[in-house]
Amino acid sequence: MNPFQPSHPVNPKYFANRKNVVEAFRLALRNASETRSVSPTNIAVLGSWGIGKTSVFNKFEHIALKEMEDINIFVARVQLNPSACTTISDFVTFSVNEIERSFDTQGSIKMKIMDKMLIWKIKSLSFSGLRIEKKELTQHPVSVFQNSLEELWCRILKPEGIKVGILMFDDLHYLAENYPKGLYDMRSVFQSLALRDVNFMLCITGPTALFVKIRTLAEPFARFFDKYELKSFSLDETKEAITLPLNVEKIDVKMDEKVIEKIYELSKGHPYFIHFIMRDVLDTGSNKITFEDFEKLYPKIFLHMGKSKFSSDLEIASDKEKEVLFKIASAYESVSFSDLGKQYRSSLYRLEEKGLITKTQRGKYLLYHPLFREYLRCQR
């Protein structure tokens, strides 16, 4: 079994590093289960594409359901997408559906509440107007959401001995982009629920700039969270990300120390690229990888990476945006507006939104990863 799968979140048993956010979650969960006054700590996990935000959520869920078996905990995941966040009504409807579909808890309790959850969903959605044909006024979606969550806690979860409910919203930036006022609504909902002794802990993921972009619109929402930004791994963390999965699966592969150092140098500690390279290394079937072996193998890995990842990145750019990407790739340092010319100003903004370039400082841009720059240089 190859434990390195770059296109999927990391299995919790292979999860390495991120000790600060993991320990913060454990502490917050323990405190939320023991406090008499309901005031859960809400956690925001932020970072760029492929940095491991969803993997952290997987680890959170594992901790709640497998490591803290002395506490009855309810966990539900809401994996958002653009179509689910077009309006606040769409968001609420999608969230209720996903909470009922994805929830988990300790085995015996889960069976007891499963049928009740389905009834809860049907009842909640009936107020949204989507299931009512009568031309009568219905509740505002935000009120529906708050009332539904309160009923879920008071009538289903608390009577079954649940101490804490964890609601995880993955990719909340879709709501921020399509309906920024919805963030005010979410803060209002969960703040009101806590005041009514409804013990839901809120966890969200989003890009690094999530709170920066919404500060003027939803600054109180930003203050509602303890924020943790995920960054690329250090050399030691890269070693752990490589060796831990190998040890867990008892895969007998001997790798020179220089090979791991080279993988770190190429990937810059980015989890996606570490996993991509390691997957292809293990797929060779060799039980010993010397530095010379890796040097011979890497051109094939880079070619595979170009076809699987970088060609797709380039396809989402317009012709004018591609011009900008190639200009940036040809530079050895970050480029600015003045380096490119005013005609490319809007292209820079769009490329940043697409995640293909990053802003290093005001008005200065780089490609999102050196490997992408190398790929672009090979195309010319």
C-alpha positions as CSV (number, residue, x, y, z in Angstrom):
1,M,0.0,0.0,0.0
2,N,1.3,3.4,-1.0
3,P,0.4,5.9,1.9
4,F,1.3,8.9,-0.2
5,Q,-1.7,10.1,-2.2
6,P,-1.3,13.8,-3.1
7,S,-4.8,14.2,-4.6
8,H,-6.5,13.3,-1.3
9,P,-6.3,14.6,2.3
10,V,-3.9,12.7,4.5
11,N,-5.2,9.7,6.5
12,P,-5.2,10.6,10.2
13,K,-2.8,7.7,11.0
14,Y,-0.2,9.3,8.6
15,F,-0.8,12.8,9.9
16,A,2.4,14.6,10.8
17,N,3.3,17.9,12.3
18,R,0.8,20.8,12.8
19,K,1.2,20.2,16.6
20,N,0.1,23.7,17.6
21,V,-3.3,23.6,16.0
22,V,-3.9,19.9,16.9
23,E,-3.1,20.6,20.6
24,A,-5.2,23.7,20.6
25,F,-8.1,21.6,19.3
26,R,-7.7,19.0,21.9
27,L,-7.6,21.6,24.7
28,A,-10.6,23.5,23.3
29,L,-12.6,20.2,23.0
30,R,-11.7,19.1,26.5
31,N,-12.7,22.6,27.9
32,A,-15.9,22.6,25.9
33,S,-16.9,19.2,27.4
34,E,-16.1,20.2,31.0
35,T,-17.3,23.8,31.3
36,R,-20.6,24.6,32.9
37,S,-20.8,27.9,31.1
38,V,-21.2,27.3,27.3
39,S,-18.5,29.3,25.5
40,P,-16.7,27.0,23.1
41,T,-13.5,28.1,21.4
42,N,-14.0,28.3,17.6
43,I,-11.1,27.5,15.4
44,A,-10.2,28.8,11.9
45,V,-7.6,26.8,9.9
46,L,-6.1,29.0,7.1
47,G,-3.7,28.4,4.3
48,S,-3.0,28.1,0.6
49,W,-4.0,25.4,-1.8
50,G,-2.7,21.9,-1.0
51,I,-1.2,22.9,2.4
52,G,-3.3,20.4,4.4
53,K,-6.4,22.2,5.7
54,T,-8.8,19.3,5.0
55,S,-6.2,16.9,6.4
56,V,-6.3,18.9,9.7
57,F,-10.1,18.5,9.7
58,N,-9.7,14.8,9.3
59,K,-7.3,14.8,12.3
60,F,-9.8,16.8,14.3
61,E,-12.5,14.3,13.6
62,H,-10.2,11.4,14.5
63,I,-9.3,13.0,17.8
64,A,-13.0,13.7,18.7
65,L,-14.2,10.2,17.8
66,K,-11.3,7.9,18.4
67,E,-8.9,9.5,20.9
68,M,-11.5,11.0,23.3
69,E,-13.8,8.1,23.8
70,D,-14.5,9.1,27.4
71,I,-16.6,12.0,26.0
72,N,-19.7,11.7,23.8
73,I,-19.0,14.0,20.9
74,F,-21.1,14.8,17.8
75,V,-19.2,15.7,14.6
76,A,-20.6,16.9,11.2
77,R,-18.7,18.1,8.1
78,V,-20.0,20.5,5.6
79,Q,-17.9,20.6,2.5
80,L,-18.9,23.8,0.8
81,N,-18.8,24.6,-2.9
82,P,-19.7,27.7,-5.0
83,S,-23.2,26.6,-5.9
84,A,-24.0,25.9,-2.2
85,C,-23.2,29.5,-1.3
86,T,-25.0,31.6,-4.0
87,T,-27.6,32.8,-1.4
88,I,-28.0,32.4,2.3
89,S,-31.0,30.1,1.7
90,D,-28.8,27.8,-0.5
91,F,-26.2,27.8,2.2
92,V,-28.6,26.9,5.0
93,T,-30.3,24.2,2.9
94,F,-27.0,22.7,1.9
95,S,-25.7,22.8,5.5
96,V,-28.7,21.1,7.0
97,N,-28.5,18.4,4.3
98,E,-24.8,17.8,4.9
99,I,-25.1,17.8,8.7
100,E,-27.6,15.0,8.5
101,R,-25.7,13.1,5.8
102,S,-22.2,13.4,7.3
103,F,-22.6,13.3,11.0
104,D,-20.8,10.8,13.2
105,T,-20.4,10.0,16.8
106,Q,-19.6,7.0,19.0
107,G,-21.2,3.8,17.5
108,S,-24.0,3.0,19.9
109,I,-25.2,6.6,20.1
110,K,-25.0,7.1,16.3
111,M,-27.6,4.3,15.8
112,K,-29.9,5.8,18.4
113,I,-30.0,9.2,16.8
114,M,-29.8,8.2,13.1
115,D,-33.6,8.1,12.4
116,K,-34.1,11.2,14.5
117,M,-31.6,13.1,12.4
118,L,-33.6,12.4,9.2
119,I,-36.8,13.6,10.7
120,W,-34.9,16.7,11.9
121,K,-33.6,17.4,8.4
122,I,-37.0,17.1,6.8
123,K,-38.6,19.4,9.4
124,S,-35.8,21.9,9.1
125,L,-36.0,22.2,5.4
126,S,-39.8,22.4,5.4
127,F,-39.5,25.9,6.9
128,S,-37.1,27.1,4.1
129,G,-40.0,27.4,1.6
130,L,-38.3,24.8,-0.7
131,R,-40.8,22.1,0.4
132,I,-43.9,24.4,0.8
133,E,-46.1,25.2,-2.1
134,K,-48.4,27.5,-0.2
135,K,-47.9,31.2,-0.9
136,E,-47.3,32.2,2.7
137,L,-44.4,33.9,4.4
138,T,-41.8,31.6,5.8
139,Q,-39.0,32.1,8.3
140,H,-35.8,33.8,7.3
141,P,-33.2,31.2,6.4
142,V,-30.9,32.4,9.2
143,S,-33.7,31.9,11.8
144,V,-34.4,28.5,10.3
145,F,-30.7,27.6,10.7
146,Q,-30.5,28.8,14.3
147,N,-33.8,27.2,15.3
148,S,-32.8,23.9,13.6
149,L,-29.5,23.7,15.4
150,E,-31.1,24.5,18.7
151,E,-33.6,21.8,18.2
152,L,-30.9,19.4,17.1
153,W,-29.1,20.0,20.4
154,C,-32.0,20.2,22.8
155,R,-34.2,17.4,21.4
156,I,-31.7,14.9,20.0
157,L,-28.1,15.3,21.0
158,K,-28.2,16.5,24.6
159,P,-30.8,13.8,25.7
160,E,-28.5,11.1,24.3
161,G,-25.6,12.4,26.4
162,I,-23.7,14.3,23.8
163,K,-21.3,16.8,25.6
164,V,-20.0,18.8,22.6
165,G,-21.1,19.2,19.0
166,I,-18.5,20.0,16.4
167,L,-19.6,21.6,13.1
168,M,-16.9,21.9,10.5
169,F,-17.3,24.1,7.5
170,D,-14.6,23.4,4.9
171,D,-13.9,26.2,2.3
172,L,-16.0,28.9,3.9
173,H,-14.5,31.4,1.5
174,Y,-17.2,30.4,-1.0
175,L,-19.8,32.0,1.3
176,A,-17.5,35.0,1.9
177,E,-17.1,35.6,-1.8
178,N,-20.8,35.1,-2.8
179,Y,-22.6,36.4,0.2
180,P,-20.3,38.2,2.7
181,K,-23.2,39.2,4.9
182,G,-23.6,35.5,5.6
183,L,-20.6,35.7,7.8
184,Y,-22.3,38.1,10.1
185,D,-25.3,35.7,10.1
186,M,-23.1,32.8,11.1
187,R,-21.5,34.7,14.0
188,S,-24.9,35.8,15.2
189,V,-26.3,32.2,15.0
190,F,-23.5,30.6,16.9
191,Q,-23.1,33.4,19.5
192,S,-26.9,33.2,20.2
193,L,-26.7,29.4,20.5
194,A,-24.0,29.6,23.1
195,L,-26.1,32.0,25.1
196,R,-28.9,29.4,25.0
197,D,-26.5,26.7,26.3
198,V,-26.3,25.0,22.9
199,N,-22.7,23.6,22.9
200,F,-21.6,23.7,19.3
201,M,-18.0,24.3,18.6
202,L,-17.4,25.9,15.1
203,C,-14.4,25.0,13.0
204,I,-13.8,26.5,9.5
205,T,-11.2,26.4,6.8
206,G,-10.3,29.1,4.2
207,P,-7.4,30.7,2.3
208,T,-4.8,32.7,4.2
209,A,-6.4,36.0,3.3
210,L,-9.9,35.1,4.2
211,F,-10.2,37.5,7.2
212,V,-8.1,40.2,5.5
213,K,-10.5,40.4,2.6
214,I,-13.7,40.4,4.7
215,R,-12.4,42.7,7.5
216,T,-14.4,45.7,6.5
217,L,-17.6,43.6,6.0
218,A,-17.4,41.1,8.8
219,E,-14.7,42.1,11.3
220,P,-16.7,40.8,14.3
221,F,-16.7,37.4,12.5
222,A,-12.9,37.4,12.4
223,R,-12.7,38.0,16.2
224,F,-15.0,35.0,16.7
225,F,-12.1,32.6,16.0
226,D,-8.7,31.4,17.2
227,K,-6.8,31.5,13.9
228,Y,-4.1,29.1,12.8
229,E,-2.3,29.5,9.5
230,L,-0.7,26.4,8.0
231,K,2.6,27.0,6.3
232,S,5.1,24.7,4.4
233,F,7.1,22.2,6.5
234,S,10.6,22.8,7.7
235,L,13.3,20.2,6.8
236,D,12.7,18.3,10.1
237,E,8.9,18.4,9.5
238,T,9.4,17.2,5.9
239,K,11.4,14.2,7.3
240,E,8.5,13.4,9.7
241,A,5.9,13.7,6.8
242,I,8.0,11.1,4.9
243,T,9.1,8.7,7.6
244,L,5.9,8.5,9.6
245,P,3.7,7.0,6.9
246,L,6.5,4.5,6.0
247,N,6.8,3.4,9.6
248,V,3.0,3.1,10.1
249,E,2.7,0.8,7.1
250,K,6.0,-0.9,7.9
251,I,7.3,-0.2,4.4
252,D,10.9,-1.3,4.3
253,V,12.5,1.4,2.0
254,K,15.9,2.7,2.8
255,M,16.4,6.3,1.7
256,D,19.6,8.3,1.8
257,E,19.4,11.3,4.0
258,K,20.4,13.4,1.0
259,V,17.3,12.2,-0.8
260,I,15.0,13.6,1.9
261,E,17.0,16.8,1.8
262,K,16.6,17.0,-2.0
263,I,12.8,16.4,-1.7
264,Y,12.7,19.2,0.8
265,E,14.7,21.5,-1.5
266,L,12.5,20.7,-4.5
267,S,9.1,20.9,-2.7
268,K,10.1,23.8,-0.4
269,G,8.3,21.8,2.3
270,H,4.9,22.0,0.6
271,P,2.9,18.9,1.6
272,Y,1.3,18.3,-1.8
273,F,4.6,18.2,-3.6
274,I,6.2,16.0,-0.9
275,H,3.4,13.5,-1.3
276,F,3.5,13.6,-5.1
277,I,7.3,12.9,-5.2
278,M,7.1,10.2,-2.5
279,R,4.2,8.5,-4.2
280,D,6.2,8.2,-7.5
281,V,9.3,7.1,-5.6
282,L,7.4,4.2,-3.9
283,D,5.7,3.3,-7.1
284,T,9.1,2.2,-8.5
285,G,9.0,-0.7,-6.1
286,S,12.6,-0.2,-5.1
287,N,13.5,-0.9,-1.5
288,K,16.6,1.3,-1.6
289,I,16.8,4.9,-2.9
290,T,20.2,6.4,-3.1
291,F,20.8,10.0,-4.1
292,E,22.0,8.8,-7.5
293,D,18.8,6.7,-7.9
294,F,16.7,9.7,-7.1
295,E,18.6,12.0,-9.5
296,K,17.9,9.5,-12.3
297,L,14.2,9.1,-11.3
298,Y,13.3,12.8,-10.8
299,P,13.0,13.8,-14.5
300,K,10.2,11.2,-14.8
301,I,8.5,12.5,-11.6
302,F,8.7,16.1,-12.9
303,L,7.2,15.1,-16.2
304,H,4.4,13.3,-14.4
305,M,3.9,16.4,-12.2
306,G,3.6,18.6,-15.2
307,K,0.9,16.5,-16.8
308,S,-1.1,15.9,-13.6
309,K,-0.8,19.4,-12.0
310,F,0.9,22.2,-13.8
311,S,-0.7,21.7,-17.2
312,S,-4.1,22.1,-15.5
313,D,-2.9,25.2,-13.8
314,L,-1.9,26.7,-17.1
315,E,-5.2,25.8,-18.7
316,I,-7.3,28.0,-16.3
317,A,-5.3,31.1,-17.4
318,S,-6.4,33.3,-20.3
319,D,-4.0,34.0,-23.1
320,K,-3.1,37.4,-21.6
321,E,-2.7,35.8,-18.2
322,K,-0.4,33.2,-19.7
323,E,1.8,36.1,-21.0
324,V,2.1,37.3,-17.4
325,L,2.9,33.9,-16.1
326,F,5.7,33.4,-18.6
327,K,7.1,36.9,-17.9
328,I,7.2,36.1,-14.1
329,A,8.7,32.7,-14.8
330,S,11.6,34.4,-16.7
331,A,12.4,36.7,-13.8
332,Y,14.7,35.6,-11.0
333,E,13.0,37.8,-8.4
334,S,9.5,38.9,-7.7
335,V,7.9,41.3,-10.3
336,S,5.9,44.4,-9.8
337,F,3.2,46.3,-11.7
338,S,5.9,48.6,-13.1
339,D,8.0,45.6,-14.4
340,L,5.0,44.3,-16.4
341,G,3.2,47.4,-17.5
342,K,-0.2,48.8,-16.7
343,Q,-1.9,46.7,-19.3
344,Y,-1.3,43.6,-17.1
345,R,-2.6,45.0,-13.9
346,S,-6.0,43.3,-14.0
347,S,-4.3,40.0,-15.1
348,L,-2.3,40.1,-12.0
349,Y,-5.4,40.4,-9.8
350,R,-7.1,37.5,-11.6
351,L,-4.0,35.3,-11.4
352,E,-3.8,35.9,-7.7
353,E,-7.5,35.0,-7.3
354,K,-6.8,31.8,-9.2
355,G,-4.0,30.9,-6.9
356,L,-1.3,30.9,-9.6
357,I,0.7,33.8,-8.2
358,T,1.2,35.1,-4.7
359,K,1.9,38.6,-3.4
360,T,5.2,38.7,-1.6
361,Q,4.8,42.4,-0.6
362,R,2.8,45.3,-1.8
363,G,2.7,45.3,-5.6
364,K,5.3,42.4,-5.8
365,Y,4.4,38.9,-7.1
366,L,5.9,35.5,-7.5
367,L,4.5,32.2,-9.0
368,Y,2.9,30.1,-6.4
369,H,5.7,27.6,-6.3
370,P,9.2,27.3,-7.8
371,L,8.3,24.0,-9.4
372,F,5.6,25.7,-11.4
373,R,8.2,28.3,-12.5
374,E,10.4,25.5,-13.7
375,Y,7.5,23.9,-15.6
376,L,6.8,27.2,-17.3
377,R,10.4,27.7,-18.3
378,C,10.4,24.3,-19.9
379,Q,7.5,25.3,-22.0
380,R,9.4,28.0,-23.8
